[in-house]
């Protein structure tokens, strides 16, 4: 993972739209102060979902 966040802090990852299987967190990357991209992959079909999320615990200087 790119960021130092604990994957267990991401509660309830989204289900795959194609398979309805619970996705796995693959990567967390800071993109701007207080924001990150969370990448989730379906273990069955391999589709990737990227979500932008506000990060309450990210440091302001993490992106850059």
N, C-alpha and C positions, 0 to 999 in steps of 0.2 A: 504494500500500500504506500501511496505517496505521502500521506499525512500521518501524523502520530496519533490519530484518534483510535480508540478501542472499538473494533467492529461490533462488540457486544452492546455498545451504546446506541447502535442503530436498531431500533425496535421494530419488529414486524415488517420485514422486507416485502415489497409488492409481489403479487403472483404474476406469472407470465400470461399475457393476453392470448397467446396461441394455445398453450398447453394447460393453463390453470395450475401449474406447478409453482411452488414457492421459489423465488429467485434467491441467489446467493450474492452477498456483497463482494465485489471484486476489487474495487478501488475507491479511494476518497482523495480528491485533489482540491486544494484551495485555489480559487479563481479570482477572488477580490476580498478586501477586508470584510470579515464576518460571513463570507459565502464560500460554499464548496460544491463540487460536482460529485455525486455518489453514483457509481456504476454498479448495476446489478445484472447478473447473468443467469439465464435459465439453465439448470443442470441437464435438462432433457433435450431441448432443441438448440441451445446455445445463443438465443437472441439476447441482445444487450439493451438495457434500458438505462439512460442517464438522466438523473434528476438534479436540479439545482436546489440547494437547501441553505437556509440561513443557519449559521453555526454559532450557537451561543458561547461555546468554549474555545473557538478559534482565536488565535492572537491576531491583532490588526496587521502585523507585519508578515504574516505567513505567506501571502501572495506576493509574487514578484518576479 
